[in-house]
Amino acid sequence: MRKLFILLFFSASSLLMAQNTNPIQEAMANYDYETALKLMEQETPTVPLLYQKGRALKGLGYNDKALLVFQEIIEQDSLTPRAYIEAAECCKSIAKQREALDYYQSALNLNPDNKYVRIQYISLLLNMKRDRDALRESNLLAAQDSSAFVLHLRAESMSRVCDNSDVHLVIEAYQDIQERYPKDYMAPAILGNIYIAARQFDEAIGTTEKYRCLDSTNILVNRVNAQAYCMNKYYPEAIERYNYLLQNGDSTFLTCLYAGISHYATEDFYVARDLLKKAVKEDGSNVNAHYYLGRACSKTPWTKEGVLHLETAINLTIPSDSTIVPLYTGLADCYKMANMYKEQADILLEQYERYDKNKHKLLYDAAYVYYYSLKNTPKAEQCLKAYLKTRPKNNDKLQEVDADGVPIIGENNRYNAAETWLKDIQEKKKVNDFFQGKGSGTQGK
């Protein structure tokens, strides 16, 4: 009887505990986070309950509030990696990368062998452009773990750190992945793009064909493979690859562009036009797309359409005045700050002659540089004369002043100043010529 009583007592206690905890667990299991949070408010905030609260807040998108919860857990239990990892995830989601990195570092200090945390740590270093740190960490991880994902982290870090002289190291890193994991499609795709950028088209074809022997359906690898064939002028092979891509719904810009170029090269101008029109629709600012579309149109009845696309290509190639003028202005200022006064004067005149013919003040500015910085009076005089020739007629106004009588520096005032300045230069020149025996009164003596 006594044993039965004890058994019933513990059964009742367990039932009561289950009644208290099951509603929260059931709500969490059903992703009913709002209900779970309301139920949690009625409970004592233990560490396990705080973890569930943080998870619920994250699930509802309240990552800033979830972060506060995980920070509270860290204050209560600073020796558990999980709290630091959760805090790091919250920080990443609200763009607090530096704080996330610190939390991942704390988790690694507690458990250096946690592969997930180390991968997240390296990925975050890459996102923060701390490429050398990422390479160092990925090398350390790769020494212990040679999985494809880890090797990709190392290769990506290496590609960011190495310059063109060390590109062979990056190539070797991706070749290593392809040898170890032949079914990994990212390595041949990236490696193929590296070869294409270096104009090593045969190598790009070889790398991607090697993978295609195992899987000829991968869209990403086929894109790189087709582009390599096209750029290597193997147009029939390129068309074959692009036909497969197009039939499988790939209508991306590069696919349409290079497929169109391949058809244009084989004089299939109507198909080329259709594909290149799609490419232009995807990226109307691409010069090559307009060029080849224009050329394809010129071989069909749509010749006037071709003219428009070639004109567009030319306009895209030549920078607009609104783009180039600020560059000239900035360069002139840089020359000035670097005490490169001859270059400053030259660039001011070049800007005026080529791109800013209506900004006559540039002539005045060039005269200032020649006269005061370069002590080149003849060039200054030349610039002032050219500047005064641009003065509008019937514009002899008195110098403008503001309400306090202070002169307003305007274009007319600048013309007046230039005129006075030029007269002063010419008067000084006459005096110097007289004393140097160049005057008309001294030549007959």
C-alpha positions as CSV (number, residue, x, y, z in Angstrom):
1,M,0.0,0.0,0.0
2,R,2.8,2.4,0.9
3,K,4.6,1.7,-2.4
4,L,1.3,2.3,-4.3
5,F,0.9,5.7,-2.5
6,I,4.5,6.8,-3.4
7,L,4.0,5.7,-7.0
8,L,0.7,7.7,-7.2
9,F,2.4,10.7,-5.6
10,F,5.3,10.8,-8.2
11,S,2.9,10.2,-11.0
12,A,0.7,13.1,-9.9
13,S,3.8,15.3,-9.6
14,S,5.0,14.4,-13.1
15,L,1.5,15.1,-14.5
16,L,1.5,18.5,-12.9
17,M,5.0,19.3,-14.3
18,A,3.9,18.1,-17.7
19,Q,0.8,20.3,-17.6
20,N,3.0,23.3,-16.8
21,T,5.7,22.8,-19.5
22,N,3.8,21.1,-22.3
23,P,1.9,24.1,-23.5
24,I,5.1,26.1,-24.1
25,Q,6.9,23.1,-25.7
26,E,3.8,22.4,-27.8
27,A,3.6,26.0,-29.0
28,M,7.3,26.1,-29.8
29,A,7.0,22.8,-31.7
30,N,4.2,24.2,-33.8
31,Y,6.1,27.5,-34.4
32,D,3.4,29.3,-32.5
33,Y,5.9,31.7,-31.1
34,E,3.5,34.4,-30.0
35,T,1.6,32.0,-27.8
36,A,4.8,30.5,-26.4
37,L,6.1,34.0,-25.5
38,K,2.8,34.8,-23.6
39,L,3.0,31.5,-21.7
40,M,6.7,32.2,-20.8
41,E,5.7,35.5,-19.2
42,Q,3.9,33.4,-16.5
43,E,7.0,31.4,-15.7
44,T,10.2,32.0,-13.8
45,P,12.9,32.9,-16.4
46,T,15.3,30.0,-16.1
47,V,18.2,29.5,-18.5
48,P,16.4,26.8,-20.5
49,L,13.3,29.0,-20.7
50,L,15.4,32.0,-21.9
51,Y,16.9,29.9,-24.7
52,Q,13.3,29.1,-25.9
53,K,12.4,32.8,-25.5
54,G,15.4,33.8,-27.6
55,R,14.5,31.3,-30.3
56,A,10.9,32.5,-30.4
57,L,11.9,36.1,-30.7
58,K,14.3,35.2,-33.5
59,G,11.5,33.3,-35.3
60,L,9.3,36.3,-35.2
61,G,12.1,38.5,-36.6
62,Y,12.8,40.4,-33.3
63,N,16.5,39.7,-33.5
64,D,17.4,42.8,-31.5
65,K,15.2,41.6,-28.6
66,A,16.5,38.1,-29.0
67,L,20.1,39.4,-28.6
68,L,19.2,41.0,-25.3
69,V,17.9,37.6,-24.1
70,F,21.0,35.7,-25.1
71,Q,23.2,38.4,-23.5
72,E,21.2,37.8,-20.3
73,I,22.0,34.1,-20.6
74,I,25.7,34.9,-21.0
75,E,25.7,37.0,-17.8
76,Q,24.2,34.0,-16.0
77,D,26.3,31.3,-17.6
78,S,29.5,32.6,-19.3
79,L,30.9,29.1,-19.9
80,T,28.4,27.8,-22.4
81,P,29.3,28.3,-26.1
82,R,25.7,28.0,-27.3
83,A,24.7,31.4,-25.8
84,Y,27.7,33.1,-27.6
85,I,26.8,31.4,-30.9
86,E,23.1,32.5,-30.6
87,A,24.2,36.1,-29.8
88,A,26.5,36.1,-32.8
89,E,23.7,34.9,-35.1
90,C,21.5,37.7,-33.8
91,C,24.3,40.3,-34.4
92,K,24.8,39.1,-38.0
93,S,21.1,39.5,-38.7
94,I,21.1,43.1,-37.5
95,A,24.4,44.0,-39.3
96,K,26.5,44.1,-36.2
97,Q,29.4,42.3,-37.8
98,R,32.1,43.3,-35.4
99,E,30.0,42.2,-32.3
100,A,29.2,38.9,-34.1
101,L,32.9,38.3,-34.7
102,D,33.6,38.8,-31.0
103,Y,30.9,36.4,-29.9
104,Y,32.1,33.7,-32.4
105,Q,35.6,34.3,-31.0
106,S,34.3,33.8,-27.4
107,A,32.6,30.6,-28.5
108,L,35.9,29.3,-30.1
109,N,37.8,30.2,-26.9
110,L,35.5,27.8,-25.1
111,N,35.5,25.1,-27.7
112,P,38.2,25.5,-30.4
113,D,37.2,22.3,-32.2
114,N,33.6,23.5,-33.0
115,K,33.7,23.3,-36.8
116,Y,30.4,25.2,-37.3
117,V,31.6,28.2,-35.4
118,R,34.9,28.3,-37.1
119,I,33.2,28.2,-40.5
120,Q,30.9,31.0,-39.5
121,Y,33.9,32.9,-38.2
122,I,35.8,32.6,-41.4
123,S,32.8,33.5,-43.5
124,L,32.2,36.6,-41.5
125,L,35.9,37.6,-41.9
126,L,35.4,37.3,-45.7
127,N,32.2,39.4,-45.5
128,M,34.1,42.1,-43.6
129,K,36.9,42.1,-46.2
130,R,39.4,40.9,-43.7
131,D,40.9,38.6,-46.3
132,R,44.3,37.9,-44.8
133,D,42.7,36.9,-41.5
134,A,40.3,34.7,-43.3
135,L,43.2,33.0,-45.2
136,R,45.1,32.4,-42.0
137,E,42.0,30.9,-40.3
138,S,41.0,28.8,-43.3
139,N,44.5,27.4,-43.6
140,L,44.4,26.4,-39.9
141,L,41.0,24.7,-40.4
142,A,42.1,23.0,-43.7
143,A,45.0,21.4,-41.9
144,Q,42.5,19.6,-39.7
145,D,39.5,19.3,-42.1
146,S,39.9,18.8,-45.8
147,S,36.1,18.8,-46.7
148,A,35.1,20.6,-49.9
149,F,33.4,23.5,-48.1
150,V,36.5,24.2,-46.0
151,L,38.8,24.0,-49.0
152,H,36.5,26.4,-50.9
153,L,36.8,28.9,-48.0
154,R,40.6,28.6,-48.2
155,A,40.5,29.0,-52.0
156,E,38.2,32.1,-51.9
157,S,40.4,33.7,-49.2
158,M,43.5,33.0,-51.3
159,S,41.9,34.5,-54.5
160,R,41.2,37.7,-52.6
161,V,44.7,38.0,-51.2
162,C,46.8,36.9,-54.2
163,D,47.5,39.3,-57.0
164,N,47.9,38.4,-60.7
165,S,51.5,37.3,-60.1
166,D,50.3,34.7,-57.6
167,V,47.2,33.5,-59.5
168,H,48.8,30.1,-60.0
169,L,48.3,29.5,-56.3
170,V,44.6,30.1,-56.6
171,I,44.4,27.9,-59.6
172,E,46.2,25.1,-57.7
173,A,43.8,25.5,-54.8
174,Y,40.7,25.0,-57.0
175,Q,42.5,22.2,-58.9
176,D,43.0,20.5,-55.6
177,I,39.3,20.6,-54.9
178,Q,38.4,19.3,-58.3
179,E,40.8,16.4,-57.8
180,R,39.6,15.5,-54.3
181,Y,35.9,16.0,-55.1
182,P,35.2,15.4,-58.8
183,K,31.5,15.9,-58.3
184,D,31.9,19.4,-56.8
185,Y,30.6,21.7,-59.5
186,M,31.7,25.0,-57.9
187,A,35.5,24.3,-58.4
188,P,35.4,23.8,-62.2
189,A,33.0,26.7,-62.6
190,I,35.2,29.1,-60.6
191,L,38.4,27.7,-62.1
192,G,36.9,28.1,-65.6
193,N,36.1,31.7,-65.0
194,I,39.6,32.4,-63.8
195,Y,41.0,30.9,-67.0
196,I,38.6,33.0,-69.1
197,A,39.6,36.1,-67.3
198,A,43.2,35.2,-68.1
199,R,42.2,34.4,-71.7
200,Q,43.3,30.8,-71.3
201,F,40.3,29.5,-73.1
202,D,41.6,26.0,-73.8
203,E,42.3,25.5,-70.1
204,A,38.8,26.7,-69.3
205,I,37.3,24.3,-71.8
206,G,39.4,21.4,-70.4
207,T,38.4,22.1,-66.8
208,T,34.7,22.3,-67.5
209,E,34.7,19.3,-69.9
210,K,36.3,17.2,-67.2
211,Y,33.4,17.9,-64.9
212,R,30.9,17.4,-67.8
213,C,32.1,13.8,-68.2
214,L,30.5,13.2,-64.8
215,D,27.5,15.5,-65.1
216,S,26.6,17.2,-68.4
217,T,23.4,18.9,-67.0
218,N,24.9,21.4,-64.5
219,I,23.7,24.9,-65.6
220,L,26.6,26.8,-64.0
221,V,29.4,24.7,-65.5
222,N,27.7,24.7,-68.9
223,R,27.5,28.5,-68.9
224,V,31.3,28.7,-68.3
225,N,32.0,26.0,-70.8
226,A,29.8,27.6,-73.5
227,Q,31.4,31.0,-72.9
228,A,34.9,29.5,-73.2
229,Y,34.0,27.9,-76.5
230,C,32.5,31.2,-77.8
231,M,35.5,33.3,-76.7
232,N,37.9,30.7,-78.3
233,K,35.9,31.1,-81.5
234,Y,34.6,27.5,-81.4
235,Y,31.2,28.7,-82.4
236,P,29.4,25.4,-83.3
237,E,30.3,23.9,-79.9
238,A,29.3,27.1,-78.2
239,I,25.9,27.1,-79.9
240,E,25.4,23.5,-78.9
241,R,26.0,24.3,-75.3
242,Y,23.9,27.5,-75.4
243,N,21.0,25.6,-77.1
244,Y,20.9,23.3,-74.1
245,L,21.0,26.2,-71.6
246,L,18.2,28.1,-73.5
247,Q,16.0,24.9,-73.7
248,N,16.3,24.5,-70.0
249,G,15.1,28.0,-69.3
250,D,18.4,29.9,-68.9
251,S,17.7,33.4,-70.3
252,T,20.3,35.3,-68.3
253,F,22.2,38.2,-69.8
254,L,25.5,36.4,-70.5
255,T,23.8,33.4,-72.0
256,C,21.8,35.5,-74.4
257,L,24.7,37.7,-75.2
258,Y,27.3,35.0,-76.0
259,A,24.7,32.8,-77.7
260,G,23.8,35.8,-79.9
261,I,27.5,36.5,-80.6
262,S,28.0,32.8,-81.6
263,H,25.0,32.8,-84.0
264,Y,26.2,36.2,-85.4
265,A,29.7,34.7,-86.0
266,T,28.1,31.8,-87.9
267,E,26.0,34.2,-90.0
268,D,22.7,33.1,-88.4
269,F,21.6,36.8,-88.1
270,Y,17.9,36.4,-87.4
271,V,18.5,34.1,-84.4
272,A,21.4,36.3,-83.3
273,R,19.1,39.4,-83.4
274,D,16.4,37.6,-81.3
275,L,18.9,36.6,-78.6
276,L,20.8,39.9,-78.5
277,K,17.5,41.8,-78.1
278,K,16.9,39.7,-75.0
279,A,20.4,40.6,-73.8
280,V,19.8,44.3,-74.3
281,K,16.6,44.0,-72.5
282,E,18.4,42.6,-69.5
283,D,21.2,45.1,-69.6
284,G,20.7,48.2,-71.8
285,S,24.0,49.7,-70.8
286,N,26.2,47.0,-72.2
287,V,28.2,48.2,-75.2
288,N,28.9,44.8,-76.7
289,A,25.2,43.8,-76.6
290,H,24.3,47.0,-78.5
291,Y,27.2,46.6,-80.9
292,Y,26.4,43.0,-81.9
293,L,22.7,43.6,-82.0
294,G,23.3,46.6,-84.3
295,R,25.6,44.5,-86.6
296,A,23.0,41.6,-86.7
297,C,20.2,44.0,-87.5
298,S,22.3,45.5,-90.3
299,K,22.3,42.0,-92.0
300,T,18.5,41.8,-91.8
301,P,15.7,44.1,-92.9
302,W,15.9,45.9,-89.6
303,T,18.8,48.1,-90.7
304,K,17.5,51.3,-89.2
305,E,17.2,49.5,-85.9
306,G,20.8,48.5,-86.3
307,V,21.8,52.2,-86.7
308,L,20.1,53.1,-83.5
309,H,21.9,50.4,-81.5
310,L,25.4,51.3,-83.0
311,E,24.7,54.9,-82.1
312,T,23.8,53.8,-78.6
313,A,27.0,51.8,-78.3
314,I,29.0,54.9,-79.3
315,N,27.2,57.1,-76.8
316,L,27.8,54.6,-74.1
317,T,31.5,54.4,-74.9
318,I,32.0,58.2,-74.9
319,P,31.7,59.7,-71.4
320,S,29.1,62.4,-71.0
321,D,30.2,65.9,-70.0
322,S,28.3,65.5,-66.7
323,T,30.6,62.5,-66.0
324,I,33.9,63.8,-67.3
325,V,33.8,67.4,-66.1
326,P,33.9,66.5,-62.3
327,L,36.9,64.3,-63.0
328,Y,38.8,67.1,-64.6
329,T,37.8,69.5,-61.8
330,G,39.0,67.0,-59.2
331,L,42.3,66.3,-61.1
332,A,43.0,70.0,-61.4
333,D,42.5,70.4,-57.6
334,C,44.8,67.4,-56.9
335,Y,47.5,68.9,-59.1
336,K,47.2,72.1,-57.1
337,M,47.5,70.4,-53.8
338,A,50.5,68.4,-55.1
339,N,52.2,71.6,-56.2
340,M,52.1,70.3,-59.8
341,Y,51.2,73.7,-61.3
342,K,52.1,73.1,-64.9
343,E,49.9,70.0,-65.0
344,Q,47.1,72.0,-63.2
345,A,47.2,74.7,-65.9
346,D,47.3,72.2,-68.7
347,I,44.3,70.3,-67.4
348,L,42.3,73.4,-66.9
349,L,42.9,74.4,-70.6
350,E,42.2,70.8,-71.7
351,Q,38.9,70.7,-69.8
352,Y,37.9,74.0,-71.4
353,E,38.9,73.0,-75.0
354,R,37.4,69.5,-74.9
355,Y,34.5,69.3,-72.5
356,D,33.5,72.6,-70.9
357,K,33.7,75.2,-73.7
358,N,31.1,77.5,-72.0
359,K,32.9,77.6,-68.7
360,H,35.1,80.6,-69.6
361,K,36.3,81.0,-66.0
362,L,38.7,78.1,-66.7
363,L,40.7,80.5,-68.9
364,Y,40.9,83.0,-66.0
365,D,41.9,80.2,-63.6
366,A,44.6,79.0,-65.9
367,A,45.9,82.6,-66.2
368,Y,46.1,82.8,-62.4
369,V,48.2,79.6,-62.2
370,Y,50.5,80.7,-65.0
371,Y,51.1,84.1,-63.5
372,Y,51.3,83.5,-59.7
373,S,52.5,79.8,-59.5
374,L,54.5,79.4,-62.7
375,K,55.7,83.0,-63.1
376,N,54.9,82.6,-66.8
377,T,53.6,86.0,-67.7
378,P,53.3,85.5,-71.5
379,K,51.1,82.4,-71.0
380,A,49.0,84.3,-68.4
381,E,48.6,87.2,-70.9
382,Q,47.5,84.8,-73.6
383,C,44.9,83.2,-71.3
384,L,43.6,86.6,-70.2
385,K,43.2,87.7,-73.8
386,A,41.3,84.6,-74.7
387,Y,39.1,85.0,-71.7
388,L,38.2,88.6,-72.5
389,K,37.3,87.6,-76.0
390,T,34.4,85.6,-74.5
391,R,32.9,88.7,-72.7
392,P,29.3,89.3,-73.8
393,K,28.7,92.5,-75.7
394,N,26.8,95.4,-74.1
395,N,27.6,94.2,-70.6
396,D,29.5,97.2,-69.2
397,K,27.8,97.2,-65.8
398,L,29.1,98.7,-62.6
399,Q,30.5,96.3,-60.1
400,E,27.6,94.7,-58.2
401,V,27.5,95.1,-54.4
402,D,25.4,93.5,-51.7
403,A,23.3,95.3,-49.0
404,D,26.4,96.1,-47.0
405,G,28.2,97.5,-50.0
406,V,30.6,94.5,-50.3
407,P,31.4,93.7,-54.0
408,I,29.8,90.6,-55.3
409,I,32.2,88.4,-57.2
410,G,30.3,87.5,-60.4
411,E,31.2,86.9,-64.0
412,N,31.1,90.6,-65.0
413,N,33.3,91.5,-62.0
414,R,35.7,88.8,-63.1
415,Y,35.8,90.2,-66.6
416,N,36.5,93.7,-65.2
417,A,39.3,92.3,-63.0
418,A,40.8,90.4,-65.9
419,E,40.8,93.6,-68.0
420,T,42.5,95.5,-65.3
421,W,45.0,92.7,-64.7
422,L,45.8,92.5,-68.4
423,K,46.4,96.2,-68.7
424,D,48.7,96.0,-65.6
425,I,50.7,93.2,-67.3
426,Q,50.9,95.1,-70.5
427,E,52.0,98.3,-68.8
428,K,54.7,96.5,-66.8
429,K,55.8,94.9,-70.1
430,K,56.2,98.3,-71.7
431,V,58.3,99.6,-68.8
432,N,60.5,96.5,-68.9
433,D,60.9,96.8,-72.6
434,F,61.8,100.4,-72.3
435,F,64.6,99.8,-69.8
436,Q,65.8,96.8,-71.8
437,G,66.2,99.0,-74.9
438,K,63.2,97.4,-76.7
439,G,61.1,100.6,-76.8
440,S,60.6,102.5,-80.1
441,G,62.3,105.6,-78.7
442,T,65.6,103.8,-78.0
443,Q,65.9,101.7,-81.1
444,G,67.0,104.7,-83.3
445,K,69.8,105.8,-80.9
